[in-house]
Amino acid sequence: MSLFSALKARVGKAVLERTMRDGLDLRKMRFLPEPIKLPFQRVGVDPVTELGALRDREPVSKLVTLFGRDVWLVSGYDEVREALADGESYSNDLGQFVSQEGRSAEEQIGGLGMTDPPLHTELRRYLTPEFTMRRLARLEPAIERIVHDRLDAMAAAGPEVDLVSEFAFPVPFQVICELLGLPVEDRERFYAMGVARFDLTGGGAGAFGAAAQTREFLIRSVAEQRENPGDGLIGALLTEHGDTLDDVTLGGIADGVFLGGYETSASMLALGAYVLAENPEAVRMLREDAAAADRVVEELLRHLTVVQVAFLRFARRDLEIAGVPIKAGSAVGFSLLAANRDPRLTPDGDTFDPTREPTRHMAFGHGLHRCVGAELARMELRVALRALAERFPDLTVTAAPEELEFRALSAVYGVEALPVALYGVHDAAQERELQPQG
């Protein structure tokens, strides 16, 4: 490293350390300032018009100055992709901006998305072999079994059900439990911890509290399996790296897998079904052609982009994004949703088009922190949405858009409930008439 580079690194580190001394603690935020809410706001599945207008006018824009720190939003496709590919100019270490004093190991901030190299490199090294296509192929039969079991349960509960509670949440929850190797008797307690993890309506405080609960649960699960490793991811890591990984570190790795693979897939399944219910051509493609199903899934990932903003980053030094100067220590958010709707990525990006050629979308992020479980998510969506389309091709949403409760302010966008008629509205009424009375 040159003397100049070393000096820049020291200056960047000093800026970050000074911020901590100045008392910025994201845990203490009980609300988000209005400008910061913009990239999390939607109308139905679409971003608010203000976000697209800001992207087209000013793809790198300062939202607010908070605690003496500039907060920027990058929303243009080219600008987001270029910046996320730069793994050296930014820090993802959120822990340095959250007071850790007096906090237990379960409450410490960490995980792949919130760490920097070399720790990030080390943690990812443990996970990457478990998410190769060859390893994931072992999980596909379990995914198919889970999906078809839930479809059977929906049929038994129908002809009208809530797709969220009956399908969208149980499927990825059971898949992630299978992947991690959590005992069946522990799963019900674990189930309630997901949604609160991403809820930003109370600022940062509620989300951090929910994170501590899930980490505590998984650290305890690691400790319980240490003597007798299970046949899932936790057991595999204990068997291969148990001598070098303590319970807290391994629990943090498992928590990162849960964080990236549960709520996101649940939201994709719910919102994906919502979009498909209005697009019979996409349903036909899913049912009739496995190759076309891949195209439908990719377009849903781009169009919905349920992970709305990439993990927050902090500028290590003075830098520029597309010619816009960013001061060292500034917080930078990246709107994956706005980028994936950018006309520079694909024409008419605000329209869902199942026949669209697959794009280089960033639903899984990009660069150093791209989602390690992307292929698992794709597999899960292909299996689940194809099976849903085959079993219930006439599935119809029975609530008007204004009656649905979409998440008002969440890092992972979703809908709280999705009432559907499994056989179409008219067929569902006929189905009820045929049901035995009394």
N, C-alpha and C positions, 0 to 999 in steps of 0.2 A: 504494500500500500504506500502511495506517495505521501510526502509530508503534507501536501495540500488536502488530500483525501482524508488523512488521519485527523487533520484540524477540523475539517467539515464534520466528520463523525462525532468528534468531541463536542463541537458547538451544538449539534443536534441533540446529543445526549443531555447536555446542560440545559437546553430549553425544556426538554421533557421533565428533568428533575426539578427545575424551578416551578413548573406547573403544579407538581405534586406539593411542593412547599407552600404554594399559594392557596392550596386547600380545595382544589377541584375533586369532588367525590360524586361519581355518577349515581351511587347508591342513594344519595340524599335528594335526588331530583324526584319530586312528587308529581310533576307534570312536564310536558314537552312544550317549549315555546311554539307559538303558532307557525312561524316560518318552517320549523323543522318537521311539522306534520305533513307538509305538502306531498312528499314522495310516498306517504303511506295512505293517502286518501284516494278513494275510488267511487265510481257510480256503477253499481253492479260489478261486472268483471273488468270494467274499463277504468283506466286512470282518469282523474279529473282533467278537464280541458286545459286548466292552468299549467299542468305539468308538461303536456305536449307543447304548449305555447312557449314555456320557458326553455325547453330543450331546443326548439327550433330557433329561438331568438338568442339564447345565451346558454350554450351547452355546458359551460363551466361557470357557475354563478355562486356568489356569496349569499348564504341564507340569513345569517345572523352573527353577531359577535356575542359569545357566551362565556362568562367568567374570564373576560379578557382574551378569549381565543376565537379566531375566525372559524366559522363552520361553513364549509363549501359543499355544493352538490354538483356532481358530474352526471349529466343525463344523456349526452349524445353517444351514439353507438361507437363511433370511431374513438372518441375521447375516453370512454369507459374502458374499451378493450385495450387501448394503448397503456393507460395508467395501471390497470390491473396486471398487465404483463410485467410491470416494473416492480420487481420484488425487493429492490434495494433502497428506494427512496422513501418508503413508508414503513411505519411500525403498526402491527396489528395487536400489540400487547396492551389490551384494555386494562389489564391488572394494574399497570403503573398509574392509571388515572382513577383507581378505586382504592380507597383506604383499606388495607388488609389488617390493620392493627386490631388485635384482640379477636380476630376471627378464626374459627376452627378450620381444619383442613377441608371440610366439606364445603365451606363457604368461599374458598379461594377461587379467584377467577382464572380460568385456563381453558384448555381444549384447542384443537387444531386451528380453528378460526380466529383465536384470540392470542396466538403465540407467534413469535418470530424465530427464524433460524438462529442458532443451531437446534434449539429445543423443538421447533416445529418439524425440522427435518428428521429428528430422532423419533418423534411421536408418529409421524407419517410412515416412517420405515417399518414400524410394527404393524400398521394397518394395511398397507398397500397389498401385501401378498394375500390377505384374506378377501380382497375385492377384485381379484382377477376373474375373467370370464369362466375359467376352469373351476375355480373354487365356488363361484356363484351358481354354476350349473347344478351343484349338489342341492341347492336350496330351491330350485324351480319346482320339483314335485311337491314340496311342502307348501309353496305359494299357491299352486293349483288346488291342492286339497283345502287350504284355508279359504280360498275364494269360493269354491263350489259348496263348501259347508255353509258359508254365509248366504249364498244365493238360495240354498235350500231353506235356510231359516227365514229369509225374506219372503219366499213363496208361502211358507207356512203362516207367517204373520200377516200377509197381504189380504186383499189386493192393494191396499194403500199402506205405505210405510214411510218412515223418515229414513232417507237414504244415508244420512250422516251417521246416525246412531246404529243402524242395522248393517251398514256395509263400509262406508268410507273410513270410519275410525277403527272398527274392529279388525279389518283386514291388515293394514300396516302395523297395528299394534301387535297382533299375533305374529306377523312376519318378523318384526324387530325382536320380539321375545324369543322366537325360534333362532334367529341369528345370534343373539347374545347368549342363548342357553339359559334363560331364566326359568326356574322351576314354575310349574303351572300354578302352584298354591300362592306364589308371590305376585302373580300378574294382576289380580284385581286391585290390590293396593297401589300398584304402580300406574294403573290406567288413569287415575284422576289427576296425575301430575303434569300432563302434556300441555293443555291449552294455556294455562297461566304462565307458562315459560316464555311465551311470545307476546303476551298482552302488555301494551305500552300505555294503556289509558291512565295508569297511575304513575307515569314517568318510568324511571329505572328501578324504583324500589320493589315493586311487585314482582317483576321479572327476575331480579336477583334473588329474591326470597324463594321463588319456585325453583330456581336453578339449584339452590342449596339443598332442597328436599330431594331432588332427583339424584344429585351427586351423592348425598348421604346414603340413599337406598342402594345405589350401585356399588359404592365402596363396601358396604356391608355384604352385598352379594358376592363380591370378589373374595372377601375374607372367609365367607362360608364355603366357597368352592376351592379355596387354596389347598385344603387337605384332600379333597376329592373332586378334581376338576370335571365339569360337565362336558357335553359334546358340542357346545356352541363356541362363539368367539371368545368369551371370557375364559372358558376352559382351555382353548387352544393357546391363548396368550400366556396363561399360567403354565401350561405344559412346556412351551418353548422358551419363555422369558421369565418365568416365575422367580428365578434366582436374582434377576436384576431389576424387576419391576415391583415396587411396593404396592400395597393395597390402594393408596390414594392416587398414585400415578395411573394404575391400571383402571381404577374406577373412573378417573377423568377421561381416559381413552374411551371406555364404554359409554360414558355420558355424551361424548362427542358424537358417537355413532347414533345414540338415541336422539340427540338434538337434530342431527341432519336427516334422519331416516324415518321418523315417525310422523310428526305434525305436518311436515312438508308433503309427504305422500298422501296423508289423509285429506289435506286441502286439495291436492291435485285430483284425487278421486271424486270428491264432492263437486268441485267446480267443473271438472271434466265431464261428469254426468250431466250437470246443468247445461253446459254448452252443447253436448251431444243430443240432448232432448229436443233442441231446436234445430238440429242439423241431420235430417234423415239420410242424406248422402254420406256423411261421415259414419253413421251407424252401419249403413250398407257396406262401406269399405272395410270396417272392422270385422264384420261377419264373414265376408266373402274372400278376403285376400290378406294373408299374413304380411306380405311385403307392404301393402297399402296401410296396414295397421301401424307399421313403424312410422309411416309418413304422418298419419293422424296424431299419433302420440307426440311426435316432434313439434307439430304445429300447435298442439295443446300446450306443451311446455313453453313455447315461445309466447303464445297469445296470453296465457294466464300468468306466467312468471310469479308464482305464489311467494317466493322469497323476493320481496320487493326491492330491498337494498342490500348490497354486499356488506360484509362486516366492516365496521367503521375503521378507518385508517388515520394515522397521524403522520404529518410530514416530518421526516427526520432532518431536513435541511430546507433552505429556500430553494424552490423549484418552480417549474412552469408546466401547466397542462394546456396544450393547444395554444401556447403563447400567453396564457393568463398566469401572472405571478402568484404563487402561493407561499406564504411565510412559513418558516420552520415552526413546528408545534401546532399548526392548524389542523383541525379535524376535517376529514374529507369523506363524504358519503357518495356512493355510486348507485344511481337508480337503474337497476337491472331491467325493471319494467319499462321505463321510458326508452332505454337503449334498445330493447327488443321490439318496440313499436316504431322505431326510427325509420323513416322512409329510406335512409341510406343503407339499411340492412335489407329491406324488402319493400316493394311498392305496396301501398294500401295496407300498411302494417297494423292498423286498428281493426281490420276485418279478419275473422277466423275463416281460413280457406283450407280445407282438408286436402285439396289437390296441390297446394303450394309445394314447390321444390323445397326440401329441407334446407334450413338456413344455418349459419354459424351463430346460433343464438347463445345467450349467456344465462340461461335459466339456472345452470349449475355454477355460475361464476366463471372465472377465467384466471389463468396464471397459477401462481404458487399455491393459492388457497382454493382452487377449483374443487368442488365436492368430490371426495374420494369414493362416495357411494353412488355416483351418477349411473353406472350401469345396473346396479341393483334397482334403483328407482325406475329406470326404463323397463326392466324386466317385469317389475311389479305392475306398472301401469299397463303394459301390453297384455299381460295375463288377465288382470282384473277387468279392464275395459272391454276387451274382446269377449270375455265370458259374460259380462253384463249385457252387451249388445246381442249376443247369441241367445241368451236366456229370456231377456225382456226387450225385444226390438221395438216395442210400441210404448216403452216407458215414457210417462208424461209428468212434468212438474205441475202440481195442482195449485200452487200459490202464485199470485202475481208478483212480479219483481219487487214492487214496493212493500210487499208483505214479508219478504225474506229479510232475515237479520244477518247482513254481512258484517264482518268485523270492522269496527270503526277505526281502530288504530292498532295494528298488529304487524310485527316484523314478518310474520307469515300470514298472508291473506287467506280468508276462508269464509265459510257460511256456517252459522250455528246449527241450522236444521234445513232439510230439503225434503218437503213432503212430495211424494210421487205416487202415481197410479201405475202399477207394474204392467198392466195390460192395456194402457190407454184409458182415457176418462170414460168413454162409453162402454168399453169392454169391462172395466172395473165395476161399473154399475150393474151390468148383466151378471158378472161373477158373483156379486153380493146376493142377487136374486136367486141364484142357483145354490147358495150355501144352505145347509140344513138349518131350520129354525129351532129355537128352544134349546 
